[in-house]
Amino acid sequence: MEILCSRCGIAEIQRDGKRWCLKYQLDVSDGAKEAKADCYYFIEPQFEDGEPMTVRENLMFKECELASRKMRGPV
């Protein structure tokens, strides 16, 4: 299975070219041992007005999305 972390919206590109997961604070570059095959926080990079959102904005967007799912259910 392809590692999704390397193309996740919350994976920040470091100066040395490696990708760093902002949520779990670990290296998620292609071939990294810690990278996950399927992650609860995976998000495609988001765009707003044609501009890519920052890694922190993507993380905040995903956390809000996950929080809103918890609020759904029978009343």
C-alpha positions in Angstrom: 0.0 0.0 0.0 1.3 3.5 -0.9 2.3 5.6 2.1 -0.1 8.6 2.2 2.0 10.7 4.6 4.3 11.9 1.9 1.5 13.7 0.2 -0.6 14.7 3.2 -1.6 18.4 3.8 -0.1 18.4 7.3 3.3 17.1 6.2 5.7 20.1 6.2 8.7 20.2 3.8 11.9 20.8 5.8 15.0 22.6 4.5 16.7 19.3 3.8 13.8 18.1 1.6 12.3 15.7 4.1 8.7 15.9 5.2 7.7 16.3 8.8 4.3 15.4 10.2 3.0 18.4 12.2 0.5 16.4 14.1 2.6 13.4 15.2 6.0 15.1 15.1 7.9 12.5 13.0 9.6 12.1 9.7 7.2 11.0 7.0 9.4 11.2 3.9 9.2 8.5 1.3 10.7 5.4 2.9 10.5 6.6 6.5 9.9 3.8 9.0 7.4 5.8 11.1 5.2 6.8 8.2 1.6 5.4 8.4 -0.3 3.6 5.7 -3.6 5.1 6.7 -3.9 7.9 9.2 -6.9 9.4 10.9 -5.5 12.9 10.2 -4.7 12.4 6.5 -5.9 15.4 4.4 -5.2 16.3 0.8 -3.6 19.8 0.6 -6.5 22.4 0.7 -6.7 25.5 -1.4 -8.4 28.8 -0.6 -9.0 31.4 -3.4 -6.5 29.4 -5.6 -3.7 29.7 -3.0 -2.6 26.6 -1.1 -3.3 26.7 2.7 -0.4 26.4 5.1 0.4 23.2 6.9 -0.9 24.6 10.1 -4.2 25.8 8.4 -4.6 22.3 7.0 -4.2 20.7 10.4 -6.6 23.2 12.0 -9.1 22.5 9.2 -8.8 18.7 9.7 -9.1 18.9 13.5 -12.3 21.0 13.2 -13.7 18.5 10.7 -13.0 15.6 13.1 -14.5 17.5 16.0 -17.7 18.2 14.1 -18.1 14.5 13.4 -18.1 13.7 17.1 -21.0 16.1 17.6 -23.3 14.2 15.3 -25.5 11.4 16.4 -28.9 10.8 17.9 -30.4 13.5 20.1 
